[in-house]
Amino acid sequence: MSTAAPDGFHSGFVTLVGRPNVGKSTLLNRILGQKVSIVSDKPQTTRHQIRGILTDDDTQIVFVDTPGIHRPRTLMGERLNDSASDALAGVDVVCLLFDATQKIGPGDRYIAERVPGDAVVVLNK
């Protein structure tokens, strides 16, 4: 059994990061055309990395939805931030989401400073 990809086939990992409630889960659901991640107005609804896969004839992209990075007040909050930070390692593209209806603040800058390398900036909402 061969595990090599056919000639011309491309694949990669894309991580979606940002503050809570900037629309990471909604964006993932829209890209995939189906509900794979829970969407709510309540912060910290996403508590684990959620993976959704987009496949066509010659491409496969694995999207990783992450918990919103925030100033933790509890051990659970620290764990959520750790989960989001862990999702940045070893991916091909990082999409840094901002809520375009709000000014960029210290929380946004904090996250941007922790993104390794370049990122695709996504303005949402």
N, C-alpha and C positions, 0 to 999 in steps of 0.2 A: 504494500500500500504506500503510495507516494504522498508526502505531506507538502510538497513544493507547490507554490501557487502557479497557476497557468501563466504563460507569457502575457504581458500587458495587464495583469491583475494588480491592483493597488489596494493597500489597506493602511489604516492608521487609527490612532487614539486621539480623541479630542476631549479635554476636560473643561467643564463650565464652572467658573468660580465667581464669587461676588458676595456682597452683604446679604443678609436674610431678606427675602421678599423682593429681590430685583427681577425675578421672573425666570430663573434658571430652569425650573421644572416645566413651566409653561412652554418655554422655548424648546426644550427637548421633546415634549409631546407634539409640538407643531412640526418640528423637523421630521419626526418619525411618522406623523400622520395617525398616531394612536396614543392612548393614554397608558404610559408606562411608569410615570412618576406622579405621585399624589400632589395636587395643587390646593393650596389653602391660603387665606390671608394671615393665618397664625404663623409667626416666626418659628423656626426649628421644626417644621413639618417633616422635611427631609432629614432623617437621622443617620442614614448610611449612604454610602456611594450607591447610586443607581446606574446601571448600565443599559443602554439602548443601542441596538445595532441597525444601521442603515446599509442595505445591500442592493446593488444593482448588478448588471452583467459583468462589469470588470472592476468594481470597487466595493470595498466594505469599510465602513467607518464605525468605530465603537465610540459612542458618546458617553461621558461619565458625568452625571449630575451629582453635585456635592451639597452638603449642608452649608448654609450661609455662614461665612466667617464673621464673628462678632466679638465683642468684649465679654469674655465668659465670667459669669458670676457663680457658677456651680461646677462641680466635677463633670457633670454631663456636658455642660457648655464647652469645657476644655476638650473633652473627647470628640465632640462634634467638630471643633476647629482642627483637631489632629486628623480626623478623617478627611476633611477638605484639603488640608495641607499635604497629606499623603498622596492624594490623587494627582498632585502636580508632578510627581517624580516619573520620569520615563515616558511621558506622553509626547506625541508629535506636535500638538497644537494646544495652547491654553487660550480659552475665550474668557476674557474678563468682562463681566457684565456690570453695567451701571444703570441706575434708574434715571432716565433722561428728564423726569419731572422734578428731580431734586438736584441741588447743588452737590458737587463732589466735596466730600467731607473727609475728616481724619480717618474714618473707618475705611473708606475707599482707597486712600493713600496707603494705609497700613497694608492692605491686601496687595495693592499694585507693587509695593516694595518687596514683597515676598514671592512674587512670580519669578521663577528662574528663566532668564532669557527674555525673548520677545513674547508678546501676547497680541491676540486679535481683540480689539476693544469693541464691545457690543453695547450700543445704547438701546435700551428696552423701555417699554411702556409708552 
